[in-house]
Amino acid sequence: MSSKTIRTLLTAAAAFLLLSGCGGEESARDQEESAARPAPAAQPKSETAPKSDTAAQTRTLPKFKGPNTIVEKMDPDGKGMHLTATSPEGKTFTASIGEEIDMPEEFPSDVPIFPGSTPMASMSSPDEGMIVTFKSSEEQQDIFDFYQSNLERDGWQILDDQKLGGQLSFDAVKNDRKVSVVVAGTKGDARVSVIVTPEN
């Protein structure tokens, strides 16, 4: 994956986590309280809480260069949050995080999903690719082996794999695309990140 692509995706991730205030681990109750909390006084016209959890809030993040538009929404049940970020150049990023989110519509059909895993976070951009993170109760090695064997079966060329700090990862390429799989955690609490990007 190119450093430019990584920076772009991580910038979108940082924006989403900053706005959600949950870092991927906040409980539904905490999310509801966060949504009801008044915005900082420095932000005009945001001194009171939104009237409902479904109300969209538009903000410009001070750490972004240029007038990026950020639209954040929360599910009515408080279990998920969604972000759309548009850069001054017109590039759009979408992100979702929650207990169980919908898969991105553009997730490729030749990239497998580990059976029984649940999508808990995603980011995508039409130009840069996507990241989807799943949670699973299975063993790291079983998940890792599943992705390698199934991707190879579907025509992906498996590249070097790595094991670092209790984390397993590998890359695979097919035509003009690259997929990276990262498996972390332990049995009962594994996390699988699948990153699909253009290969350039």
C-alpha positions as CSV (number, residue, x, y, z in Angstrom):
1,M,0.0,0.0,0.0
2,S,1.4,3.4,-0.9
3,S,2.2,5.8,1.9
4,K,-0.1,8.4,0.3
5,T,-3.0,5.9,0.5
6,I,-2.2,5.0,4.1
7,R,-2.1,8.7,5.1
8,T,-5.4,9.4,3.4
9,L,-7.2,6.4,5.1
10,L,-5.7,7.1,8.5
11,T,-6.6,10.8,8.2
12,A,-10.2,9.8,7.6
13,A,-10.0,7.4,10.6
14,A,-8.6,10.0,12.9
15,A,-11.3,12.4,11.9
16,F,-14.0,9.9,12.6
17,L,-12.6,8.8,16.0
18,L,-12.1,12.4,17.0
19,L,-15.7,13.2,16.3
20,S,-17.1,10.1,17.8
21,G,-15.1,10.4,20.9
22,C,-15.2,6.6,21.4
23,G,-12.1,5.2,19.9
24,G,-14.0,2.2,18.8
25,E,-14.6,1.0,22.4
26,E,-17.3,3.4,23.8
27,S,-20.4,1.8,25.1
28,A,-23.9,2.6,23.6
29,R,-24.7,4.5,26.8
30,D,-21.6,6.6,26.6
31,Q,-22.3,7.4,22.9
32,E,-25.8,8.6,23.8
33,E,-24.3,10.8,26.6
34,S,-21.7,12.2,24.1
35,A,-24.4,13.0,21.6
36,A,-26.4,14.9,24.2
37,R,-23.4,16.8,25.6
38,P,-23.3,20.5,24.5
39,A,-20.6,21.3,21.9
40,P,-17.6,23.5,22.9
41,A,-18.4,27.2,23.1
42,A,-15.8,27.9,20.4
43,Q,-18.0,26.3,17.8
44,P,-20.8,28.8,16.8
45,K,-24.4,27.9,16.9
46,S,-23.7,24.6,18.8
47,E,-24.3,25.6,22.4
48,T,-27.1,23.2,23.0
49,A,-27.4,19.5,22.4
50,P,-29.1,18.2,19.2
51,K,-32.8,17.5,19.5
52,S,-32.5,13.9,18.7
53,D,-29.8,11.2,18.1
54,T,-30.6,11.2,14.4
55,A,-29.9,14.8,13.9
56,A,-26.8,15.4,11.7
57,Q,-24.1,17.7,12.9
58,T,-21.7,19.4,10.4
59,R,-18.3,20.5,11.7
60,T,-15.0,21.5,10.3
61,L,-12.0,19.9,12.1
62,P,-9.3,22.4,13.0
63,K,-6.5,20.0,12.3
64,F,-7.5,19.5,8.7
65,K,-6.0,21.9,6.1
66,G,-8.7,23.6,4.2
67,P,-12.5,23.7,4.6
68,N,-13.2,20.0,5.0
69,T,-16.9,19.3,5.6
70,I,-17.6,16.7,8.2
71,V,-21.2,15.3,8.7
72,E,-21.7,13.0,11.7
73,K,-24.8,10.9,12.4
74,M,-25.8,8.5,15.2
75,D,-28.1,5.6,14.9
76,P,-31.4,6.0,16.7
77,D,-30.5,3.2,19.2
78,G,-27.1,4.8,19.9
79,K,-25.2,1.7,18.8
80,G,-23.6,3.1,15.7
81,M,-22.1,6.3,14.4
82,H,-21.4,7.3,10.8
83,L,-19.2,9.9,9.2
84,T,-19.0,11.5,5.8
85,A,-16.0,13.7,5.1
86,T,-15.6,15.8,2.0
87,S,-12.2,17.4,1.2
88,P,-11.8,20.8,-0.7
89,E,-10.9,18.8,-3.8
90,G,-14.2,17.0,-3.7
91,K,-12.9,13.6,-2.4
92,T,-15.4,11.9,-0.2
93,F,-14.7,9.4,2.7
94,T,-17.3,7.5,4.6
95,A,-16.8,5.7,7.9
96,S,-19.0,3.8,10.4
97,I,-18.3,2.3,13.8
98,G,-20.6,0.4,16.2
99,E,-21.6,-2.9,17.7
100,E,-22.6,-4.2,14.2
101,I,-22.5,-2.1,11.1
102,D,-23.6,-2.7,7.5
103,M,-20.9,-3.8,5.1
104,P,-19.9,-1.2,2.5
105,E,-21.8,-1.8,-0.7
106,E,-18.6,-1.8,-2.8
107,F,-16.9,-4.5,-0.7
108,P,-15.4,-6.8,-3.4
109,S,-17.1,-10.2,-4.0
110,D,-13.8,-12.0,-4.4
111,V,-12.6,-11.0,-0.9
112,P,-14.0,-13.5,1.7
113,I,-15.6,-12.7,5.1
114,F,-14.7,-15.0,8.0
115,P,-17.8,-17.0,9.0
116,G,-19.4,-15.8,12.1
117,S,-17.4,-12.6,12.2
118,T,-19.2,-9.2,12.8
119,P,-18.3,-6.0,11.0
120,M,-17.6,-3.3,13.7
121,A,-15.9,-0.5,11.7
122,S,-15.4,0.6,8.1
123,M,-13.9,3.4,6.1
124,S,-14.1,3.8,2.3
125,S,-13.3,6.2,-0.5
126,P,-14.0,5.6,-4.2
127,D,-10.5,6.6,-5.1
128,E,-8.4,5.2,-2.2
129,G,-10.0,1.9,-1.2
130,M,-11.5,0.7,2.0
131,I,-10.9,-0.8,5.4
132,V,-13.3,-3.1,7.2
133,T,-12.6,-4.4,10.7
134,F,-14.4,-7.4,12.1
135,K,-14.6,-9.0,15.5
136,S,-14.6,-12.8,16.0
137,S,-14.5,-15.3,18.8
138,E,-12.2,-17.7,16.9
139,E,-8.4,-18.3,17.1
140,Q,-6.1,-15.9,15.3
141,Q,-4.3,-18.6,13.3
142,D,-7.6,-20.1,12.1
143,I,-8.8,-16.7,10.8
144,F,-5.4,-16.1,9.2
145,D,-5.4,-19.5,7.5
146,F,-8.9,-19.0,6.2
147,Y,-8.1,-15.7,4.5
148,Q,-4.9,-17.0,2.9
149,S,-6.5,-20.2,1.5
150,N,-9.7,-18.5,0.3
151,L,-8.0,-15.6,-1.3
152,E,-5.5,-17.9,-3.1
153,R,-8.4,-20.0,-4.3
154,D,-10.1,-16.9,-5.8
155,G,-7.1,-16.0,-7.8
156,W,-5.1,-13.7,-5.5
157,Q,-1.3,-14.0,-5.3
158,I,-0.2,-14.3,-1.7
159,L,2.8,-12.2,-0.7
160,D,5.0,-12.5,2.3
161,D,3.3,-12.9,5.7
162,Q,4.5,-11.5,9.0
163,K,4.0,-12.2,12.7
164,L,4.9,-9.2,14.9
165,G,3.9,-8.6,18.5
166,G,1.1,-11.2,18.6
167,Q,-0.3,-9.9,15.3
168,L,-0.5,-11.8,12.0
169,S,-0.6,-10.1,8.6
170,F,-0.1,-10.7,4.9
171,D,-0.7,-9.0,1.6
172,A,-2.1,-10.4,-1.6
173,V,-2.5,-8.9,-5.1
174,K,-4.8,-9.5,-8.0
175,N,-4.8,-7.5,-11.3
176,D,-4.7,-3.9,-10.2
177,R,-5.8,-4.4,-6.6
178,K,-4.1,-5.2,-3.3
179,V,-5.6,-6.7,-0.1
180,S,-4.0,-6.6,3.3
181,V,-5.3,-8.8,6.1
182,V,-4.3,-8.1,9.7
183,V,-5.4,-10.4,12.6
184,A,-4.9,-9.4,16.2
185,G,-6.3,-10.3,19.6
186,T,-6.9,-13.6,21.2
187,K,-9.6,-16.4,21.0
188,G,-12.8,-14.9,22.2
189,D,-11.7,-11.4,21.2
190,A,-10.0,-11.4,17.8
191,R,-10.0,-8.4,15.5
192,V,-9.6,-8.8,11.7
193,S,-8.9,-5.8,9.5
194,V,-9.2,-6.2,5.7
195,I,-7.8,-3.4,3.6
196,V,-8.5,-3.2,-0.1
197,T,-6.6,-0.6,-2.2
198,P,-5.6,0.1,-5.8
199,E,-2.2,-1.3,-6.6
200,N,0.0,1.4,-8.0
